[in-house]
Every structure is written in structure tokens, then in C-alpha cells.
Amino acid sequence: MEKKIVWTVTAVEDLAKVISYLDEKWERDITDQFLRQLHKQLTLLKQFPKMGSASNVKPEIRRFVLSQHNSVFYSITPSNSIVILNVFDNRRDPGF
């Protein structure tokens, strides 16, 4: 059964920053490509919620690589929703 995806405020803000950066530094085609890849991965995530790697420190938090520079951190709720926690710049230390 396909899961429901819920975005946190932080994740929405992170995504907005990525899109803003791509729009500012690159052509719109790159932003569109990024958004298509995000949509594709989220579609897969709905079907296969455990596709991401579990954190060694906090196993309830999972991660999948979206692009060379970005990963998506998420958790699965007891009600089987998928909560997108953040869209993360892979060049930073996640802290967990």
C-alpha cells in the first residue's frame, strides 16, 4: 500500500533554498531536472518506504541520496506516513 508523504516546515524551507540556489546559479533546466528527480524518488519512497539507509545513531531516521549534492532525511510514523525531515546538503555534517 502506498504511503502518504508529509513535509515538515524545515524540509519545505530546505527545498526552497535548494531551488532558489539552482535558479540563481544555473539555468531553469537544471532546476526542472532536480524537481523531476525528487518527484521520481518520492514516488518510489511511497511504494518502498524503507529504501533509504537507516542512521547508525538514530535508526528511526532514514536517508536516500537525491543527487550528488543533496540527500533527503525522513522517518516513518506509526500510522505509516512518511515524514520528510529535511533536504540536506551532503557537504555538511548531519549531526546524527
Sequence and secondary structure as in RCSB ss.txt:
>XXXX:A:sequence
MEKKIVWTVTAVEDLAKVISYLDEKWERDITDQFLRQLHKQLTLLKQFPKMGSASNVKPEIRRFVLSQHNSVFYS
ITPSNSIVILNVFDNRRDPGF
>XXXX:A:secstr
    EEE HHHHHHHHHHHHHHHHHS HHHHHHHHHHHHHHHHHHHH TT SEE SS TTEEEEE SSSEEEEEE
E TTS EEEEEEEETTS    
